[in-house]
Structures are given as structure tokens and as C-alpha cells.
Amino acid sequence: MKIKADTIARTIVLFLALVNQILAAAGKEVLPFAEDDIYQIVSLLATLISAVTAWWHNNSFTKAAIEADTYKDELREAGY
């Protein structure tokens, strides 16, 4: 199950809006974040995580590499 970046962004925006309301009601300075800023940060994090994940996993493109992956999977299934 994967949570979408926009769901996380909306949740963070809601949390910050609540914090801002509490701060404003208490007469304190509100947080200097805009909704677009938060969405950009969450999008950047999602992009970074997906890039690192794609880089980390074995990405076989050549015929030899694909055959080696098949052989590796057969060995794993056999218990080696």
C-alpha cells in the first residue's frame, strides 16, 4: 500500500493550518509556510525516494543480465 504524495501534502497542510490557528489564537507569530511550498517539498521528497529506490534495485537491461536474474531467482527458490 502506497500513500500518494498529494495525500501527504494535504495532511501536512492541514496540520500546519491547525498549528497556525492555535498560534494565532494564542497571539503568537504564525508559521511562514504557504500550501504550495509544502506541496513542492513533499513532491521533491517523493521524487528523491523513488529515484533512490529505482537506483538501488537491480535494473537489468541486457539479455545477459536478465538471464542472470532468472538464474539467481531459480537459486533462491531452490534454497541457495
NORQUI-V408033 format. One record per pair of residues at least 12 apart in sequence whose C-alpha atoms are under 6 Angstrom apart, sorted by the first residue. I is the first residue (numbers start at 0). GAP is how many residues later the second one is. D is the distance in Angstrom with one decimal. If there is no record, write none. Layout:
i:gap:d
I:GAP:D
I:GAP:D
//
This chain:
i:gap:d
8:30:5.3
8:33:6.0
//
